[in-house]
Amino acid sequence: MRNNIEKIDWDRGNLFQTKDKEGRKTVDDVFDQNTLRTIQQLISRGYISTIENIIATGKEANVFRAKTSDGRNRAVKIFRINTATFRKLEKYIIGDPRFKNTGNSHRERVFTWAQKEYKNLHAMKAAGANVPKPFHVYKNIVIMQYLGWQFRPYPSIKDKPPKDHQHFLRLLCKSIKAYKLEEISHGDLSEYNILNVREKPYIIDVGQAVPKGHPLHHELHDRDMKNTFRFWKKYINNLSEEELKKWTT
């Protein structure tokens, strides 16, 4: 195991050698020694074979493209152990009936958040929503379907709005309706976490999603719908909040 960890550590130092200092610091923040060991365990168990390149950077996590031993792409989401922003996310965990015992340490809360992302993806996918297929979760890492072409991830609708706005929105509403029927609220739906996958919407970043019974369930859904209306009214003339509501119920 030691040799493999050293290899990963070496790769970490060379993976982004052409990036700027800030980019390298971001990678160093993600790949602490405990996370390197977790990656090694995932490799040993056959879930992935290599970490290829970074595809997204966020406040709580970075997402990398990885490959399996048979050459298939995977998205590997690594939640930062050292970040302090998880303190602001506790409101999405407290009150979630699936996570009554989340532990007392910061590390345990990060692990709970990874479990939450995985379970939300699984529930939404099972409901029929367009989300990445989850494959595995372990500690602070979630392995899921890679949405991209070769090494390039598909863009968000903020960066690449669809060509047929109304058709795309109706497809998006089908996904919202699907997980809403399972009484799940996304909680942070916006143009930043909806991907344009060959003119089809895929919803990502579902860690904060909550089920029925959570005290913020209805409030979060209402906020999602307001954000959805705010974005799409720029592209679709005469779109009303009432019409949008009909498409999702």
Helices and strands as residue ranges (DSSP letters): H 2-15, H 21-30, H 33-44, E 50-57, E 61-67, E 73-79, G 85-89, H 90-93, H 106-127, E 134-138, E 141-145, E 148-149, E 152-153, H 165-181, E 184-185, G 191-193, E 194-196, E 201-203, E 210-211, H 217-232, H 241-247
